[in-house]
Amino acid sequence: EAGRGLYAITQRMLSQEAEARDYMNALSGFHIGHLKLGAVGPFHVTEMVSAFHDRYPKIELSVATGNSQDLLERLLEFQVDVAVLTNSGQDPRVYELPYSRHEIVAFLRRDHPLAKKRSLSINDFADQQLVLRENGSMTRQAFDDAAAEAGVSPARVIEIGSREAIWLAVRNGLGVGVVSDAEFIPHKDLTTRRINDADIFTIDHVVCLHERRESHLIKAFLTVVRDLLAAKANGKSP
């Protein structure tokens, strides 16, 4: 217990040392620095990274990926500076900036019996074999919540810990998958179907620790994100 407490203190000390360097760096125009990002998938963070790099080309960026639960833990342990999470959990230690909303859709092989329908009902998933992310994935959680509310139980769930592997599993006929509509990767053998009687969606949030919100590099990244949101609201390309 003493070791865990000391670890938390030293992590904060290291973070503050980095913030001190960021402060001095900011005074000279951000000529050096390293911003550590976390994201639930490449789609969710790529445009932010691109916009930030255009504005601060000398800042080094690294991106770690994982599910929302895992990335929140990394954020709280100062392993990442900013994270892009799905359906963030209102943790009082975390500052959240809502970024985008995405509908959850089913995807399946074109020769699957359900592909004959133009859209699906949540009840269509009863007795189906599903290919889903692990617990901790907010896409999985959103679908599970909708299915439970409708009293629907699939015949079997195959858990796979990456979107790419799920995509391959569905393409190879292992079952039906669910995915954010923006993340689906088209393929000639695959198709998507909306779920017409259940409002299943996720909301991406850009998050950081409240205590680090004024850190110069983090603040600069949040400013870039707000500028992207403003451009979208005005109908302009990011």
C-alpha positions, -999 to +999 in steps of 0.1 A: +000+000+000+029+024+008+045+016-025+013+023-045+010+057-026+046+066-034+042+056-070+012+079-074+032+108-059+062+102-081+041+100-112+027+134-104+062+148-097+074+135-131+044+151-148+051+184-131+087+183-142+075+178-178+050+206-174+079+229-162+098+220-194+067+227-215+063+261-199+098+271-207+094+256-242+061+276-247+080+309-239+102+302-269+074+291-293+071+253-288+104+244-305+107+211-286+084+188-266+066+155-266+028+151-263+016+116-254-019+108-267-042+079-263-070+069-286-096+042-289-087+039-326-068+057-353-099+072-369-107+091-337-075+110-334-059+113-369-075+146-379-065+161-345-029+149-348-027+163-383-041+197-373-018+199-343+012+189-363+004+216-389+004+242-361+033+229-341+055+209-364+084+206-340+064+189-312+069+151-311+036+132-309+030+096-299-003+077-299-012+047-278-043+028-286-067+007-264-102+005-252-117+034-232-114+018-198-077+011-204-069+045-217-087+062-188-064+043-164-033+053-184-045+090-182-050+088-144-015+073-140+001+101-161+011+076-189-007+097-215-014+135-215-046+136-235-069+107-245-098+104-270-123+081-253-158+069-262-186+077-238-164+089-210-176+081-176-179+115-159-149+109-136-146+141-115-108+140-120-111+143-157-119+173-180-140+162-210-146+179-243-173+162-264-161+158-300-183+136-322-213+113-322-214+080-341-242+055-348-235+019-341-243-004-371-241-041-377-217-055-404-217-089-419-209-109-450-231-103-480-240-140-481-252-140-444-290-145-441-295-112-424-279-094-453-312-099-472-328-073-450-324-036-457-322-028-420-322-049-389-342-050-357-324-055-324-344-088-321-326-100-353-295-105-331-313-132-309-298-166-316-270-151-338-233-157-333-217-122-327-181-111-329-176-083-304-148-064-287-138-072-251-154-057-220-141-022-216-150-013-252-177+014-252-190+002-286-195-032-270-211-017-239-236+004-260-247-026-279-249-049-249-271-022-231-295-020-260-297-058-263-303-062-226-330-036-226-348-054-255-343-088-237-322-101-266-295-128-260-272-139-288-265-176-292-228-170-288-203-142-285-167-144-297-146-118-280-117-103-300-095-075-287-090-054-319-112-039-345-090-052-373-093-088-360-130-085-357-132-072-393-112-102-405-134-126-384-166-113-399-151-114-434-143-150-428-178-158-418-175-162-380-206-141-373-221-106-371-201-076-358-210-042-346-190-011-353-192+027-353-205+038-387-174+060-392-150+031-385-163+005-409-138-004-435-156-013-468-149-046-486-166-063-515-176-093-493-190-071-464-220-049-459-235-028-431-270-026-418-286+000-395-304-011-364-338+006-369-355+001-336-327+009-311-308+042-308-273+029-303-245+054-305-212+065-290-198+099-283-161+106-285-146+128-259-112+145-258-101+142-221-073+153-198-068+155-161-084+186-146-051+193-127-032+193-160-056+213-181-034+244-180-003+226-190+009+244-221+012+215-245-022+201-233-038+235-235-024+240-270-038+206-281-073+214-267-072+247-285-066+229-318-095+205-310-118+234-303-108+250-336-116+218-354-151+218-337-157+254-347-147+247-383-171+217-385-199+238-369-194+264-396-194+238-424-158+241-431-132+213-436-109+208-407 
